[in-house]
Amino acid sequence: MDSFNIEIPEDKSKKCQQFFKKLDSQMVFKSSFSGSLLSFDWLDEIENACPFIDIIIRIPKFALIREEEVVKIEKSKKITLDSVKDLSKHTNYINKADKKTNTVEPNKILDVRSEETFNIYENRFLYTLLYDLDKFLASKEKLLKNFDLKDNKILGYKGVTSTNEEKINIEVTMTSSSLATSNNNDAFKDDLKKIKERVKRVRQYISSWQKSDMMKALDAANISLVKPPLKKTNLILKNPNFRIAVTLWEYLNKYEENNESEKDNVNSESDVLKGFMNHAFLIDYMVLDSMSKYKREQKRNMVKYSIILLNEEIKRVVSLLSSCGYDISNEELLNLIAKEINKEKSDRLVGVDDVKKKFKSAFDEYLERVQENL
């Protein structure tokens, strides 16, 4: 086997530096699975809040409102001290007065009534929460109804760059489809059945809440829905049940915002993942740039690029591990490389066929050199 000094070739190194310096690339990822649906975190949040919302609705808060109206005496339901005081100020309400008996007969009187109302801000907030929750569950039930065990993914990558000698373009589309097995299908169907049962229980909660006196009264009053930001009243701030309801409301709003702003490209790790695709683009270019009708020249180019590739791979792996919070020592890295080298050497224990192949390759190179010198 030939031996050589491992030095980074300057000509190929400059070309790779230009490649990355002028590189402009895009990566797009699409999947048939919704990560938020698969995790079912939304169902955990809703189930956690249900008992607390149930307490609020079973023991609703209300306000007393005072209504005053001057009515005919026969329509008055209750005469209060306020009614008498108002009559003394409005003698025109008196129809007849008897000085002997000191009695009066008014034809009109102030009717004062105190009534309970559910139409307070906190209850309107709860009404809005149940409205949002009902709509949210309807969308999830629709997805669950047509849910299928499949995971189709598409990865698209486009890149363009240049060196002092040429312009390079690449466009790659990679697809993958899961191979469903009977075991996976059965396990998935069992899990999906449990999820649907949990959603059904939440639906039963909502149905009972909608039949409550409070919800019926608010519905009849045709109240307007509460919009963010939420007013932090004393009841909302201090009541533990309302605090849980607010947490759910904020979660649902944030969930919808995330879904609306969600794009098809990969998110938080896109730079790291795109870096790997950029590196793959470089490797493809190395192969293309090494192509030659002469095997000896092609081999020489690939050897030079292999040294650069080794250097780039080490930097990329160390950088990735570091960005993920893992530190690797020089000794660990060297041991890993040495292990792979030894494995490669053991795999290269040649037999008769290998010797023939090496001899043929060497002979072909010899013929090329002879043709070059002719």
C-alpha positions as MATLAB code, in Angstrom:
seq = 'MDSFNIEIPEDKSKKCQQFFKKLDSQMVFKSSFSGSLLSFDWLDEIENACPFIDIIIRIPKFALIREEEVVKIEKSKKITLDSVKDLSKHTNYINKADKKTNTVEPNKILDVRSEETFNIYENRFLYTLLYDLDKFLASKEKLLKNFDLKDNKILGYKGVTSTNEEKINIEVTMTSSSLATSNNNDAFKDDLKKIKERVKRVRQYISSWQKSDMMKALDAANISLVKPPLKKTNLILKNPNFRIAVTLWEYLNKYEENNESEKDNVNSESDVLKGFMNHAFLIDYMVLDSMSKYKREQKRNMVKYSIILLNEEIKRVVSLLSSCGYDISNEELLNLIAKEINKEKSDRLVGVDDVKKKFKSAFDEYLERVQENL';
ca = [
       0.000    0.000    0.000;
       1.304    3.482   -0.883;
       2.230    5.803    1.975;
       2.257    9.602    1.981;
       2.474   12.568    4.322;
      -0.963   13.758    5.482;
      -0.858   17.435    4.575;
      -3.802   19.524    3.485;
      -3.275   20.268   -0.236;
      -3.265   24.020   -0.745;
      -4.925   24.057   -4.177;
      -7.884   21.915   -3.146;
      -8.179   23.679    0.201;
      -8.534   27.106   -1.455;
     -11.174   25.728   -3.790;
     -13.180   24.378   -0.820;
     -12.875   27.697    1.010;
     -14.274   29.503   -2.043;
     -17.008   26.880   -2.248;
     -18.269   27.648    1.271;
     -17.657   31.405    1.053;
     -19.953   31.839   -1.930;
     -22.438   29.115   -1.022;
     -26.139   30.026   -0.977;
     -28.442   27.175    0.001;
     -31.996   26.403    1.128;
     -33.466   23.382    2.855;
     -37.169   22.532    3.191;
     -38.689   19.669    5.184;
     -42.287   18.428    5.040;
     -43.956   15.623    6.937;
     -47.420   14.076    6.908;
     -47.294   13.849   10.697;
     -48.134   16.791   12.946;
     -45.700   16.773   15.853;
     -48.177   18.484   18.178;
     -50.868   15.900   17.365;
     -48.525   12.976   17.913;
     -47.368   14.229   21.291;
     -50.938   14.822   22.528;
     -49.652   17.440   24.980;
     -52.787   19.442   24.238;
     -54.962   16.636   25.633;
     -52.897   16.470   28.826;
     -53.353   20.228   29.318;
     -57.119   20.048   28.802;
     -57.614   17.034   31.084;
     -55.586   18.715   33.814;
     -57.839   21.796   33.714;
     -61.215   20.023   33.490;
     -61.774   19.374   37.255;
     -60.975   22.993   38.122;
     -63.272   24.404   35.437;
     -65.968   22.023   36.637;
     -65.770   23.514   40.151;
     -66.183   27.047   38.786;
     -69.274   26.120   36.796;
     -70.878   24.012   39.549;
     -70.417   26.854   42.056;
     -70.671   29.904   39.774;
     -69.831   33.452   40.718;
     -72.528   36.078   40.252;
     -73.221   39.738   40.935;
     -76.227   41.500   42.448;
     -77.643   44.269   40.305;
     -80.076   46.878   41.637;
     -82.881   47.951   39.342;
     -85.208   50.871   40.085;
     -88.394   51.632   38.202;
     -91.469   53.752   38.906;
     -94.501   51.537   38.329;
     -98.226   51.588   38.997;
     -98.972   50.639   42.577;
    -100.719   47.403   41.579;
     -97.616   46.237   39.696;
     -95.235   46.864   42.548;
     -93.767   43.646   43.946;
     -92.099   44.999   47.052;
     -92.294   48.248   49.000;
     -89.009   49.171   50.616;
     -87.742   52.075   52.682;
     -86.271   53.508   49.486;
     -89.756   53.405   47.953;
     -91.193   55.464   50.839;
     -88.347   57.990   50.704;
     -88.811   58.414   46.970;
     -92.582   58.907   47.464;
     -91.957   61.752   49.938;
     -89.966   63.510   47.215;
     -92.530   62.904   44.513;
     -95.941   63.845   45.990;
     -97.385   63.819   42.482;
     -97.386   60.006   42.794;
    -100.051   60.352   45.559;
    -103.610   59.876   44.394;
    -105.460   60.368   47.704;
    -104.465   61.447   51.235;
    -106.541   61.037   54.432;
    -105.492   63.573   57.093;
    -107.616   61.947   59.779;
    -105.970   58.572   59.454;
    -102.642   59.933   58.114;
    -102.747   57.507   55.252;
    -102.027   58.020   51.589;
    -102.967   56.120   48.489;
    -100.346   56.527   45.776;
    -101.067   55.529   42.202;
     -97.354   55.144   41.458;
     -94.417   53.938   43.527;
     -90.665   53.311   43.113;
     -90.103   49.590   42.680;
     -86.610   48.484   43.776;
     -85.383   45.041   42.775;
     -82.083   43.250   43.356;
     -81.325   40.477   40.896;
     -78.494   37.993   40.484;
     -76.612   38.022   37.197;
     -73.943   35.783   35.763;
     -72.917   38.478   33.325;
     -69.595   39.394   34.926;
     -66.176   39.584   33.276;
     -64.826   36.387   34.839;
     -67.809   34.353   33.625;
     -67.571   35.888   30.169;
     -63.935   34.789   30.122;
     -65.000   31.255   31.044;
     -67.682   31.318   28.340;
     -64.978   32.312   25.824;
     -62.664   29.560   27.060;
     -65.343   26.901   26.529;
     -66.134   28.324   23.101;
     -62.444   28.113   22.122;
     -62.091   24.677   23.680;
     -65.115   23.334   21.807;
     -63.749   24.631   18.495;
     -60.262   23.310   19.264;
     -61.544   19.814   20.081;
     -63.665   19.735   16.934;
     -60.559   20.255   14.791;
     -58.643   17.556   16.684;
     -61.527   15.087   16.435;
     -61.576   15.591   12.686;
     -57.857   14.778   12.486;
     -58.211   11.751   14.744;
     -61.103   10.425   12.671;
     -58.948   10.265    9.539;
     -55.691    9.463   11.310;
     -53.564    6.824    9.622;
     -50.306    5.105   10.516;
     -47.981    6.618    7.983;
     -44.974    8.846    8.091;
     -44.202   10.362    4.716;
     -41.330   12.810    4.701;
     -39.829   15.008    2.013;
     -36.508   16.805    2.256;
     -35.610   19.330   -0.408;
     -32.249   21.044   -0.793;
     -31.003   23.633   -3.275;
     -27.524   25.077   -3.392;
     -25.504   27.320   -5.651;
     -21.880   28.407   -5.300;
     -18.801   29.128   -7.359;
     -15.031   28.927   -7.394;
     -12.600   30.943   -9.468;
     -13.017   28.363  -12.200;
     -16.673   27.328  -12.278;
     -20.246   27.730  -11.036;
     -21.794   24.778   -9.218;
     -25.506   24.011   -8.709;
     -27.329   21.215   -6.949;
     -30.982   20.377   -6.351;
     -31.943   17.311   -4.336;
     -35.322   15.909   -3.301;
     -35.329   13.014   -0.863;
     -38.471   11.157    0.176;
     -39.190    8.436    2.707;
     -42.314    6.451    3.564;
     -42.686    4.297    6.633;
     -43.163    0.573    6.209;
     -46.048   -0.292    8.505;
     -45.964   -3.695   10.176;
     -48.917   -5.532   11.688;
     -47.428   -5.162   15.179;
     -46.958   -1.429   14.741;
     -50.476   -1.066   13.367;
     -52.050   -2.943   16.270;
     -50.118   -0.997   18.889;
     -50.919    2.284   17.171;
     -54.631    1.449   16.914;
     -54.728    0.640   20.636;
     -53.064    3.946   21.483;
     -55.382    5.846   19.159;
     -58.422    4.173   20.733;
     -57.292    5.318   24.194;
     -56.786    8.870   22.932;
     -60.282    8.934   21.437;
     -61.749    7.691   24.723;
     -59.960   10.484   26.590;
     -61.292   13.059   24.133;
     -64.786   11.603   24.582;
     -64.551   12.152   28.365;
     -63.537   15.771   27.820;
     -66.499   16.125   25.454;
     -68.797   14.874   28.220;
     -67.406   17.546   30.529;
     -68.051   20.276   27.959;
     -71.567   18.996   27.223;
     -72.514   19.131   30.913;
     -71.029   22.619   31.285;
     -73.004   23.926   28.324;
     -76.229   22.757   30.012;
     -75.483   24.659   33.241;
     -77.624   27.636   34.317;
     -74.661   29.972   34.024;
     -73.819   29.019   30.425;
     -77.487   29.129   29.392;
     -77.901   32.590   30.921;
     -74.771   33.935   29.203;
     -75.819   32.362   25.935;
     -79.256   33.981   26.183;
     -77.653   37.348   26.968;
     -75.727   37.090   23.676;
     -72.545   38.278   25.354;
     -69.408   39.225   23.424;
     -66.357   36.981   23.663;
     -63.352   38.092   25.683;
     -60.296   38.979   23.616;
     -56.662   39.020   24.729;
     -55.014   40.525   26.644;
     -56.939   39.167   29.622;
     -57.859   41.540   32.441;
     -56.235   40.281   35.636;
     -59.086   40.874   38.103;
     -58.753   39.913   41.769;
     -60.839   36.790   41.206;
     -58.721   35.679   38.259;
     -55.479   36.386   40.093;
     -56.358   34.882   43.469;
     -58.825   32.071   42.788;
     -56.831   28.836   42.149;
     -59.523   27.405   39.895;
     -59.574   30.476   37.692;
     -55.766   30.477   37.543;
     -55.838   26.967   36.023;
     -58.513   28.082   33.550;
     -56.343   31.044   32.528;
     -53.359   28.708   32.011;
     -55.423   26.579   29.626;
     -56.736   29.645   27.786;
     -53.201   30.953   27.273;
     -52.038   27.506   26.122;
     -54.785   27.245   23.492;
     -54.081   30.743   22.193;
     -50.362   30.078   21.988;
     -51.006   26.718   20.302;
     -53.080   28.353   17.578;
     -50.480   31.100   17.069;
     -47.725   28.506   16.677;
     -49.795   26.581   14.139;
     -50.500   29.707   12.102;
     -46.855   30.752   12.026;
     -45.585   27.197   11.453;
     -43.737   26.797    8.164;
     -42.694   23.743    6.208;
     -38.980   24.165    6.807;
     -37.175   22.697    9.775;
     -37.122   24.868   12.864;
     -34.719   25.291   15.770;
     -32.041   22.944   14.429;
     -32.224   24.108   10.803;
     -28.764   25.693   10.808;
     -27.131   22.534   12.135;
     -29.035   20.253    9.776;
     -28.505   22.508    6.787;
     -24.802   22.486    7.626;
     -24.795   18.730    7.061;
     -26.542   19.188    3.717;
     -24.009   21.854    2.738;
     -21.260   19.408    3.639;
     -22.934   16.713    1.535;
     -23.014   19.200   -1.356;
     -19.257   19.678   -0.928;
     -18.669   15.911   -1.013;
     -20.715   15.633   -4.217;
     -18.621   18.399   -5.729;
     -15.398   16.651   -4.643;
     -16.522   13.556   -6.547;
     -17.432   15.624   -9.604;
     -14.174   17.587   -9.526;
     -12.121   14.399   -9.170;
     -13.572   12.793  -12.273;
     -10.977   12.116  -14.958;
     -10.535    9.780  -17.875;
      -7.208    8.851  -16.343;
      -7.521    6.655  -13.267;
      -4.210    7.841  -11.846;
      -5.278   11.492  -11.924;
      -8.687   10.641  -10.511;
      -7.078    8.714   -7.680;
      -4.701   11.590   -6.951;
      -7.582   14.079   -6.782;
      -9.609   11.866   -4.504;
      -6.676   11.364   -2.140;
      -6.230   15.132   -1.840;
      -9.925   15.688   -1.241;
     -10.012   12.828    1.271;
      -7.518   14.670    3.474;
      -9.661   17.818    3.350;
     -12.774   15.761    3.951;
     -11.217   14.129    7.009;
     -10.365   17.554    8.429;
     -13.840   18.929    7.700;
     -15.583   15.894    9.186;
     -13.628   16.145   12.443;
     -14.414   19.869   12.769;
     -18.096   19.308   12.004;
     -18.527   16.436   14.465;
     -16.716   18.271   17.265;
     -18.746   21.425   16.565;
     -22.026   19.464   16.569;
     -21.236   17.691   19.834;
     -20.237   20.993   21.421;
     -23.441   22.761   20.265;
     -25.471   19.905   21.792;
     -23.677   20.271   25.116;
     -21.292   17.317   24.786;
     -17.542   17.667   25.267;
     -15.182   15.159   23.701;
     -11.544   15.002   24.751;
      -8.605   14.683   22.363;
      -7.945   11.204   23.700;
     -11.543   10.090   23.114;
     -11.481   11.477   19.585;
      -8.139    9.827   18.758;
      -9.303    6.500   20.194;
     -12.430    6.673   18.057;
     -10.404    7.359   14.913;
      -7.850    4.655   15.775;
     -10.619    2.124   16.305;
     -12.037    2.804   12.842;
      -8.578    2.627   11.264;
      -7.893   -0.756   12.840;
     -11.308   -2.005   11.742;
     -10.645   -0.860    8.198;
      -7.244   -2.578    8.179;
      -8.708   -5.850    9.404;
     -11.352   -5.687    6.685;
      -8.601   -5.242    4.127;
      -6.933   -8.612    4.772;
      -6.652   -9.545    1.139;
      -7.302  -12.844   -0.547;
      -6.404  -14.046   -4.022;
      -9.157  -12.045   -5.703;
      -8.034   -8.864   -3.933;
      -4.473   -9.359   -5.134;
      -5.706   -9.794   -8.686;
      -7.721   -6.600   -8.458;
      -4.792   -4.619   -7.049;
      -2.476   -5.997   -9.745;
      -4.963   -5.102  -12.484;
      -5.376   -1.575  -11.092;
      -1.612   -1.070  -10.905;
      -1.199   -2.430  -14.435;
      -3.881   -0.038  -15.772;
      -2.051    2.880  -14.186;
       1.194    1.717  -15.757;
      -0.433    1.655  -19.181;
      -1.726    5.194  -18.633;
       1.753    6.441  -17.800;
       3.143    4.726  -20.916;
       0.471    6.357  -23.089;
       1.235    9.760  -21.602;
       4.931    9.403  -22.464;
       4.337    8.265  -26.041;
];
